[in-house]
Amino acid sequence: MGSTFNGLVGLIILALDIWAILNVIKSSSEVGIKVLWILLIALLPVLGLVIWAIAGPRGNVRI
């Protein structure tokens, strides 16, 4: 049961990372900044996701 839970958590983190990377790509930031954010999210999946959620560029979000 523990490995099933760990696998589910891993899939959720992967899905959130893909979502964050897509939002970075859609953002209006410069290409260099986008590349740095994508590398941060890809190399540090959990920490990069948290940092992106706090300070990262957003895509075209309607408020």
Summary of the structure (lengths in Angstrom):
residues: 63
radius of gyration: 13.0
end to end distance: 41.1
largest distance: 44.4
contacts: 155
relative contact order: 0.18
helix: 78%
strand: 0%
